[in-house]
Amino acid sequence: MNVRETGIDEGISEVIVTTRSASGTFNAAPIGIITTTNEHFVKLYKSSRTFINVQETKKLAANVTSDVVLFVKAAFDDLGESHYSSLSGFPVLKEANSWIIFQAALAEKSTEYSLFQLTPLTIVINRKELKAINRGLNAVIEATILATRYLRVNDEREKEELKKQMERYAEIVEKCGGHREKEAMGILEKKFFK
Ligand SMILES: Cc1cc2nc3c(=O)[nH]c(=O)nc-3n(C[C@H](O)[C@H](O)[C@H](O)COP(=O)(O)O)c2cc1C
């Protein structure tokens, strides 16, 4: 089976990455899988739990899903144990459409992040999802990225600018999103605007 059949395609595919620490604790976070013509990479900020776990186990699982509530929860909270399933002894998310377990080899590092090259070990497709483009869904993803950046920066002016951009995305979610997009945006608003 080919990685592309899982929904991960050329460019940057936003997925939820699940990892395990050396002592066995599970973690989930939204991460972009970078795909060139025939190679896969991931760029991980060194402050993240995902980076620490990948360093410890040299493995990660990409969970392909369009569930935006799961994206927001994985970004800011610990997902409860009930969300996880096991694939060859490695944590994956029950709700995901497909799972790819990758071996991760360090390719490049800087003070802020490390780039890992990914080699697929196991590929499972649970269902193929047909979905038209929804601006509300894309807007939640953009707003969640801004929110994670908001937590990393210290400059007050930059924080204000990020908030303004998030408000713009919230308007798009209100206009174009379905109930899951609105629920996800609601979690972000509660965390960052109230
Ligand atoms: C859509 C999306 C894509 C993201 N992509 C990355 C990424 O490629 N690399 C990274 O280090 N952080 C990325 N982030 C930020 C992490 O998800 C965020 O810092 C998270 O809190 C890390 O959680 P952890 O400490 O549990 O690993 C992304 C966030 C979102 C919402």
The ligand as an SDF file (V2000), in Angstrom:
LIG
                    3D

 31 33  0  0  0  0  0  0  0  0999 V2000
   -2.5880   22.4670   11.9880 C   0  0  0  0  0  0  0  0  0  0  0  0
   -1.3820   22.5390   12.8690 C   0  0  0  0  0  0  0  0  0  0  0  0
   -0.1420   22.1350   12.3840 C   0  0  0  0  0  0  0  0  0  0  0  0
    0.9860   22.1700   13.2000 C   0  0  0  0  0  0  0  0  0  0  0  0
    2.1870   21.7320   12.6980 N   0  0  0  0  0  0  0  0  0  0  0  0
    3.2660   21.6740   13.5070 C   0  0  0  0  0  0  0  0  0  0  0  0
    4.5080   21.1350   13.0060 C   0  0  0  0  0  0  0  0  0  0  0  0
    4.6170   20.7340   11.8450 O   0  0  0  0  0  0  0  0  0  0  0  0
    5.5460   21.0790   13.8770 N   0  0  0  0  0  0  0  0  0  0  0  0
    5.4520   21.4920   15.1840 C   0  0  0  0  0  0  0  0  0  0  0  0
    6.4360   21.3810   15.9190 O   0  0  0  0  0  0  0  0  0  0  0  0
    4.2930   22.0340   15.6660 N   0  0  0  0  0  0  0  0  0  0  0  0
    3.2060   22.1120   14.8640 C   0  0  0  0  0  0  0  0  0  0  0  0
    2.0290   22.6270   15.3440 N   0  0  0  0  0  0  0  0  0  0  0  0
    1.9690   23.1060   16.7380 C   0  0  0  0  0  0  0  0  0  0  0  0
    1.7850   21.9730   17.7320 C   0  0  0  0  0  0  0  0  0  0  0  0
    0.6310   21.2070   17.4320 O   0  0  0  0  0  0  0  0  0  0  0  0
    1.6040   22.5690   19.1490 C   0  0  0  0  0  0  0  0  0  0  0  0
    2.7590   23.2540   19.5050 O   0  0  0  0  0  0  0  0  0  0  0  0
    1.2530   21.5260   20.1720 C   0  0  0  0  0  0  0  0  0  0  0  0
    0.8520   22.1850   21.3600 O   0  0  0  0  0  0  0  0  0  0  0  0
    2.4010   20.5830   20.5060 C   0  0  0  0  0  0  0  0  0  0  0  0
    1.9030   19.6470   21.4410 O   0  0  0  0  0  0  0  0  0  0  0  0
    2.8170   18.6190   22.2340 P   0  0  0  0  0  0  0  0  0  0  0  0
    3.6820   19.4120   23.1820 O   0  0  0  0  0  0  0  0  0  0  0  0
    1.8430   17.7340   22.9430 O   0  0  0  0  0  0  0  0  0  0  0  0
    3.6400   17.8720   21.2090 O   0  0  0  0  0  0  0  0  0  0  0  0
    0.8880   22.6400   14.5370 C   0  0  0  0  0  0  0  0  0  0  0  0
   -0.3500   23.0720   15.0140 C   0  0  0  0  0  0  0  0  0  0  0  0
   -1.4790   23.0270   14.1900 C   0  0  0  0  0  0  0  0  0  0  0  0
   -2.7920   23.4800   14.7350 C   0  0  0  0  0  0  0  0  0  0  0  0
  1  2  1  0
  2  3  1  0
  2 30  2  0
  3  4  2  0
  4  5  1  0
  4 28  1  0
  5  6  2  0
  6  7  1  0
  6 13  1  0
  7  8  2  0
  7  9  1  0
  9 10  1  0
 10 11  2  0
 10 12  1  0
 12 13  2  0
 13 14  1  0
 14 15  1  0
 14 28  1  0
 15 16  1  0
 16 17  1  0
 16 18  1  0
 18 19  1  0
 18 20  1  0
 20 21  1  0
 20 22  1  0
 22 23  1  0
 23 24  1  0
 24 25  2  0
 24 26  1  0
 24 27  1  0
 28 29  2  0
 29 30  1  0
 30 31  1  0
M  END
$$$$
